[in-house]
Amino acid sequence: MPTIKSFEELTVWKDARKFANKIYNLTKKFPKEE
């Protein structure tokens, strides 16, 4: 098993970042009033 040197190497961290970016891009399209 490889040694993790940083939380940024964790698969769950990478997946969460991708998910957060998708949400950000989606909500960017919302009207300003929202």
PDBQT receptor file of N, H, CA, C and O in Angstrom, charges set to zero:
ATOM      1  N   MET A   1       0.852  -1.185   0.000  1.00  0.00    +0.000 N 
ATOM      2  CA  MET A   1       0.000   0.000   0.000  1.00  0.00    +0.000 C 
ATOM      3  C   MET A   1       0.897   1.247   0.000  1.00  0.00    +0.000 C 
ATOM      4  O   MET A   1       1.798   1.357   0.831  1.00  0.00    +0.000 OA
ATOM      5  N   PRO A   2       0.656   2.183  -0.924  1.00  0.00    +0.000 N 
ATOM      6  CA  PRO A   2       1.484   3.393  -0.977  1.00  0.00    +0.000 C 
ATOM      7  C   PRO A   2       1.224   4.303   0.226  1.00  0.00    +0.000 C 
ATOM      8  O   PRO A   2       0.136   4.307   0.802  1.00  0.00    +0.000 OA
ATOM      9  N   THR A   3       2.231   5.056   0.578  1.00  0.00    +0.000 N 
ATOM     10  H   THR A   3       3.114   5.053   0.110  1.00  0.00    +0.000 HD
ATOM     11  CA  THR A   3       2.112   5.998   1.687  1.00  0.00    +0.000 C 
ATOM     12  C   THR A   3       1.503   7.298   1.181  1.00  0.00    +0.000 C 
ATOM     13  O   THR A   3       1.909   7.827   0.146  1.00  0.00    +0.000 OA
ATOM     14  N   ILE A   4       0.534   7.800   1.916  1.00  0.00    +0.000 N 
ATOM     15  H   ILE A   4       0.205   7.371   2.756  1.00  0.00    +0.000 HD
ATOM     16  CA  ILE A   4      -0.096   9.080   1.585  1.00  0.00    +0.000 C 
ATOM     17  C   ILE A   4       0.704  10.188   2.268  1.00  0.00    +0.000 C 
ATOM     18  O   ILE A   4       0.885  10.170   3.486  1.00  0.00    +0.000 OA
ATOM     19  N   LYS A   5       1.173  11.133   1.493  1.00  0.00    +0.000 N 
ATOM     20  H   LYS A   5       1.026  11.148   0.504  1.00  0.00    +0.000 HD
ATOM     21  CA  LYS A   5       1.956  12.241   2.045  1.00  0.00    +0.000 C 
ATOM     22  C   LYS A   5       1.106  13.492   2.235  1.00  0.00    +0.000 C 
ATOM     23  O   LYS A   5       1.469  14.397   2.987  1.00  0.00    +0.000 OA
ATOM     24  N   SER A   6      -0.018  13.528   1.551  1.00  0.00    +0.000 N 
ATOM     25  H   SER A   6      -0.313  12.793   0.940  1.00  0.00    +0.000 HD
ATOM     26  CA  SER A   6      -0.887  14.699   1.614  1.00  0.00    +0.000 C 
ATOM     27  C   SER A   6      -2.332  14.261   1.391  1.00  0.00    +0.000 C 
ATOM     28  O   SER A   6      -2.603  13.313   0.654  1.00  0.00    +0.000 OA
ATOM     29  N   PHE A   7      -3.249  14.965   2.039  1.00  0.00    +0.000 N 
ATOM     30  H   PHE A   7      -3.029  15.735   2.638  1.00  0.00    +0.000 HD
ATOM     31  CA  PHE A   7      -4.666  14.643   1.847  1.00  0.00    +0.000 C 
ATOM     32  C   PHE A   7      -5.084  14.836   0.397  1.00  0.00    +0.000 C 
ATOM     33  O   PHE A   7      -6.056  14.232  -0.057  1.00  0.00    +0.000 OA
ATOM     34  N   GLU A   8      -4.356  15.672  -0.328  1.00  0.00    +0.000 N 
ATOM     35  H   GLU A   8      -3.566  16.162   0.040  1.00  0.00    +0.000 HD
ATOM     36  CA  GLU A   8      -4.694  15.942  -1.727  1.00  0.00    +0.000 C 
ATOM     37  C   GLU A   8      -4.432  14.740  -2.629  1.00  0.00    +0.000 C 
ATOM     38  O   GLU A   8      -4.860  14.726  -3.783  1.00  0.00    +0.000 OA
ATOM     39  N   GLU A   9      -3.737  13.741  -2.115  1.00  0.00    +0.000 N 
ATOM     40  H   GLU A   9      -3.389  13.753  -1.178  1.00  0.00    +0.000 HD
ATOM     41  CA  GLU A   9      -3.497  12.516  -2.875  1.00  0.00    +0.000 C 
ATOM     42  C   GLU A   9      -4.648  11.528  -2.734  1.00  0.00    +0.000 C 
ATOM     43  O   GLU A   9      -4.717  10.554  -3.484  1.00  0.00    +0.000 OA
ATOM     44  N   LEU A  10      -5.541  11.758  -1.799  1.00  0.00    +0.000 N 
ATOM     45  H   LEU A  10      -5.486  12.549  -1.189  1.00  0.00    +0.000 HD
ATOM     46  CA  LEU A  10      -6.644  10.833  -1.555  1.00  0.00    +0.000 C 
ATOM     47  C   LEU A  10      -7.657  10.894  -2.694  1.00  0.00    +0.000 C 
ATOM     48  O   LEU A  10      -7.998  11.974  -3.178  1.00  0.00    +0.000 OA
ATOM     49  N   THR A  11      -8.128   9.741  -3.109  1.00  0.00    +0.000 N 
ATOM     50  H   THR A  11      -7.852   8.864  -2.716  1.00  0.00    +0.000 HD
ATOM     51  CA  THR A  11      -9.121   9.662  -4.184  1.00  0.00    +0.000 C 
ATOM     52  C   THR A  11     -10.387  10.412  -3.805  1.00  0.00    +0.000 C 
ATOM     53  O   THR A  11     -10.975  11.104  -4.636  1.00  0.00    +0.000 OA
ATOM     54  N   VAL A  12     -10.808  10.278  -2.560  1.00  0.00    +0.000 N 
ATOM     55  H   VAL A  12     -10.331   9.716  -1.885  1.00  0.00    +0.000 HD
ATOM     56  CA  VAL A  12     -12.029  10.957  -2.123  1.00  0.00    +0.000 C 
ATOM     57  C   VAL A  12     -11.867  12.477  -2.210  1.00  0.00    +0.000 C 
ATOM     58  O   VAL A  12     -12.827  13.180  -2.524  1.00  0.00    +0.000 OA
ATOM     59  N   TRP A  13     -10.675  12.986  -1.939  1.00  0.00    +0.000 N 
ATOM     60  H   TRP A  13      -9.894  12.415  -1.684  1.00  0.00    +0.000 HD
ATOM     61  CA  TRP A  13     -10.412  14.426  -2.050  1.00  0.00    +0.000 C 
ATOM     62  C   TRP A  13     -10.530  14.867  -3.510  1.00  0.00    +0.000 C 
ATOM     63  O   TRP A  13     -11.159  15.881  -3.810  1.00  0.00    +0.000 OA
ATOM     64  N   LYS A  14      -9.929  14.107  -4.400  1.00  0.00    +0.000 N 
ATOM     65  H   LYS A  14      -9.418  13.283  -4.156  1.00  0.00    +0.000 HD
ATOM     66  CA  LYS A  14      -9.971  14.440  -5.827  1.00  0.00    +0.000 C 
ATOM     67  C   LYS A  14     -11.400  14.411  -6.349  1.00  0.00    +0.000 C 
ATOM     68  O   LYS A  14     -11.804  15.288  -7.113  1.00  0.00    +0.000 OA
ATOM     69  N   ASP A  15     -12.172  13.395  -5.934  1.00  0.00    +0.000 N 
ATOM     70  H   ASP A  15     -11.844  12.682  -5.314  1.00  0.00    +0.000 HD
ATOM     71  CA  ASP A  15     -13.572  13.295  -6.358  1.00  0.00    +0.000 C 
ATOM     72  C   ASP A  15     -14.392  14.462  -5.820  1.00  0.00    +0.000 C 
ATOM     73  O   ASP A  15     -15.236  15.013  -6.527  1.00  0.00    +0.000 OA
ATOM     74  N   ALA A  16     -14.143  14.835  -4.574  1.00  0.00    +0.000 N 
ATOM     75  H   ALA A  16     -13.458  14.388  -4.000  1.00  0.00    +0.000 HD
ATOM     76  CA  ALA A  16     -14.874  15.955  -3.971  1.00  0.00    +0.000 C 
ATOM     77  C   ALA A  16     -14.571  17.259  -4.698  1.00  0.00    +0.000 C 
ATOM     78  O   ALA A  16     -15.465  18.082  -4.893  1.00  0.00    +0.000 OA
ATOM     79  N   ARG A  17     -13.327  17.451  -5.099  1.00  0.00    +0.000 N 
ATOM     80  H   ARG A  17     -12.600  16.782  -4.941  1.00  0.00    +0.000 HD
ATOM     81  CA  ARG A  17     -12.957  18.662  -5.834  1.00  0.00    +0.000 C 
ATOM     82  C   ARG A  17     -13.671  18.727  -7.187  1.00  0.00    +0.000 C 
ATOM     83  O   ARG A  17     -14.162  19.781  -7.591  1.00  0.00    +0.000 OA
ATOM     84  N   LYS A  18     -13.720  17.587  -7.879  1.00  0.00    +0.000 N 
ATOM     85  H   LYS A  18     -13.321  16.731  -7.551  1.00  0.00    +0.000 HD
ATOM     86  CA  LYS A  18     -14.428  17.538  -9.165  1.00  0.00    +0.000 C 
ATOM     87  C   LYS A  18     -15.900  17.868  -8.974  1.00  0.00    +0.000 C 
ATOM     88  O   LYS A  18     -16.484  18.627  -9.747  1.00  0.00    +0.000 OA
ATOM     89  N   PHE A  19     -16.495  17.284  -7.930  1.00  0.00    +0.000 N 
ATOM     90  H   PHE A  19     -16.020  16.667  -7.302  1.00  0.00    +0.000 HD
ATOM     91  CA  PHE A  19     -17.908  17.514  -7.638  1.00  0.00    +0.000 C 
ATOM     92  C   PHE A  19     -18.156  18.982  -7.298  1.00  0.00    +0.000 C 
ATOM     93  O   PHE A  19     -19.126  19.572  -7.772  1.00  0.00    +0.000 OA
ATOM     94  N   ALA A  20     -17.294  19.568  -6.488  1.00  0.00    +0.000 N 
ATOM     95  H   ALA A  20     -16.505  19.088  -6.102  1.00  0.00    +0.000 HD
ATOM     96  CA  ALA A  20     -17.427  20.979  -6.117  1.00  0.00    +0.000 C 
ATOM     97  C   ALA A  20     -17.324  21.874  -7.349  1.00  0.00    +0.000 C 
ATOM     98  O   ALA A  20     -18.067  22.848  -7.467  1.00  0.00    +0.000 OA
ATOM     99  N   ASN A  21     -16.423  21.559  -8.256  1.00  0.00    +0.000 N 
ATOM    100  H   ASN A  21     -15.819  20.768  -8.160  1.00  0.00    +0.000 HD
ATOM    101  CA  ASN A  21     -16.285  22.348  -9.485  1.00  0.00    +0.000 C 
ATOM    102  C   ASN A  21     -17.534  22.248 -10.351  1.00  0.00    +0.000 C 
ATOM    103  O   ASN A  21     -17.953  23.239 -10.949  1.00  0.00    +0.000 OA
ATOM    104  N   LYS A  22     -18.134  21.060 -10.423  1.00  0.00    +0.000 N 
ATOM    105  H   LYS A  22     -17.794  20.255  -9.937  1.00  0.00    +0.000 HD
ATOM    106  CA  LYS A  22     -19.369  20.894 -11.192  1.00  0.00    +0.000 C 
ATOM    107  C   LYS A  22     -20.491  21.732 -10.591  1.00  0.00    +0.000 C 
ATOM    108  O   LYS A  22     -21.244  22.380 -11.317  1.00  0.00    +0.000 OA
ATOM    109  N   ILE A  23     -20.601  21.718  -9.269  1.00  0.00    +0.000 N 
ATOM    110  H   ILE A  23     -19.989  21.191  -8.679  1.00  0.00    +0.000 HD
ATOM    111  CA  ILE A  23     -21.633  22.511  -8.594  1.00  0.00    +0.000 C 
ATOM    112  C   ILE A  23     -21.386  23.998  -8.830  1.00  0.00    +0.000 C 
ATOM    113  O   ILE A  23     -22.323  24.744  -9.116  1.00  0.00    +0.000 OA
ATOM    114  N   TYR A  24     -20.140  24.433  -8.712  1.00  0.00    +0.000 N 
ATOM    115  H   TYR A  24     -19.379  23.828  -8.479  1.00  0.00    +0.000 HD
ATOM    116  CA  TYR A  24     -19.800  25.831  -8.940  1.00  0.00    +0.000 C 
ATOM    117  C   TYR A  24     -20.192  26.260 -10.351  1.00  0.00    +0.000 C 
ATOM    118  O   TYR A  24     -20.808  27.310 -10.535  1.00  0.00    +0.000 OA
ATOM    119  N   ASN A  25     -19.837  25.454 -11.337  1.00  0.00    +0.000 N 
ATOM    120  H   ASN A  25     -19.336  24.602 -11.187  1.00  0.00    +0.000 HD
ATOM    121  CA  ASN A  25     -20.160  25.798 -12.722  1.00  0.00    +0.000 C 
ATOM    122  C   ASN A  25     -21.662  25.815 -12.963  1.00  0.00    +0.000 C 
ATOM    123  O   ASN A  25     -22.152  26.633 -13.742  1.00  0.00    +0.000 OA
ATOM    124  N   LEU A  26     -22.395  24.933 -12.312  1.00  0.00    +0.000 N 
ATOM    125  H   LEU A  26     -21.997  24.268 -11.679  1.00  0.00    +0.000 HD
ATOM    126  CA  LEU A  26     -23.845  24.903 -12.449  1.00  0.00    +0.000 C 
ATOM    127  C   LEU A  26     -24.482  26.137 -11.813  1.00  0.00    +0.000 C 
ATOM    128  O   LEU A  26     -25.328  26.783 -12.431  1.00  0.00    +0.000 OA
ATOM    129  N   THR A  27     -24.084  26.467 -10.588  1.00  0.00    +0.000 N 
ATOM    130  H   THR A  27     -23.396  25.942 -10.086  1.00  0.00    +0.000 HD
ATOM    131  CA  THR A  27     -24.699  27.596  -9.886  1.00  0.00    +0.000 C 
ATOM    132  C   THR A  27     -24.270  28.936 -10.476  1.00  0.00    +0.000 C 
ATOM    133  O   THR A  27     -24.934  29.948 -10.254  1.00  0.00    +0.000 OA
ATOM    134  N   LYS A  28     -23.185  28.953 -11.213  1.00  0.00    +0.000 N 
ATOM    135  H   LYS A  28     -22.645  28.130 -11.393  1.00  0.00    +0.000 HD
ATOM    136  CA  LYS A  28     -22.739  30.177 -11.884  1.00  0.00    +0.000 C 
ATOM    137  C   LYS A  28     -23.787  30.642 -12.895  1.00  0.00    +0.000 C 
ATOM    138  O   LYS A  28     -23.867  31.828 -13.216  1.00  0.00    +0.000 OA
ATOM    139  N   LYS A  29     -24.586  29.702 -13.392  1.00  0.00    +0.000 N 
ATOM    140  H   LYS A  29     -24.520  28.739 -13.131  1.00  0.00    +0.000 HD
ATOM    141  CA  LYS A  29     -25.593  30.010 -14.404  1.00  0.00    +0.000 C 
ATOM    142  C   LYS A  29     -26.907  30.500 -13.799  1.00  0.00    +0.000 C 
ATOM    143  O   LYS A  29     -27.798  30.936 -14.528  1.00  0.00    +0.000 OA
ATOM    144  N   PHE A  30     -27.033  30.432 -12.486  1.00  0.00    +0.000 N 
ATOM    145  H   PHE A  30     -26.309  30.077 -11.894  1.00  0.00    +0.000 HD
ATOM    146  CA  PHE A  30     -28.260  30.880 -11.824  1.00  0.00    +0.000 C 
ATOM    147  C   PHE A  30     -28.410  32.392 -11.976  1.00  0.00    +0.000 C 
ATOM    148  O   PHE A  30     -27.418  33.103 -12.130  1.00  0.00    +0.000 OA
ATOM    149  N   PRO A  31     -29.646  32.882 -11.932  1.00  0.00    +0.000 N 
ATOM    150  CA  PRO A  31     -29.846  34.338 -11.963  1.00  0.00    +0.000 C 
ATOM    151  C   PRO A  31     -29.188  34.997 -10.747  1.00  0.00    +0.000 C 
ATOM    152  O   PRO A  31     -29.054  34.369  -9.697  1.00  0.00    +0.000 OA
ATOM    153  N   LYS A  32     -28.787  36.230 -10.886  1.00  0.00    +0.000 N 
ATOM    154  H   LYS A  32     -28.896  36.740 -11.740  1.00  0.00    +0.000 HD
ATOM    155  CA  LYS A  32     -28.114  36.955  -9.798  1.00  0.00    +0.000 C 
ATOM    156  C   LYS A  32     -28.996  37.067  -8.557  1.00  0.00    +0.000 C 
ATOM    157  O   LYS A  32     -28.484  37.153  -7.441  1.00  0.00    +0.000 OA
ATOM    158  N   GLU A  33     -30.328  37.066  -8.741  1.00  0.00    +0.000 N 
ATOM    159  H   GLU A  33     -30.744  36.996  -9.648  1.00  0.00    +0.000 HD
ATOM    160  CA  GLU A  33     -31.252  37.211  -7.609  1.00  0.00    +0.000 C 
ATOM    161  C   GLU A  33     -31.263  35.977  -6.721  1.00  0.00    +0.000 C 
ATOM    162  O   GLU A  33     -31.682  36.051  -5.566  1.00  0.00    +0.000 OA
ATOM    163  N   GLU A  34     -30.814  34.859  -7.238  1.00  0.00    +0.000 N 
ATOM    164  H   GLU A  34     -30.474  34.799  -8.177  1.00  0.00    +0.000 HD
ATOM    165  CA  GLU A  34     -30.877  33.593  -6.481  1.00  0.00    +0.000 C 
ATOM    166  C   GLU A  34     -29.832  33.564  -5.397  1.00  0.00    +0.000 C 
ATOM    167  O   GLU A  34     -29.734  32.583  -4.660  1.00  0.00    +0.000 OA
TER     168      GLU A  34
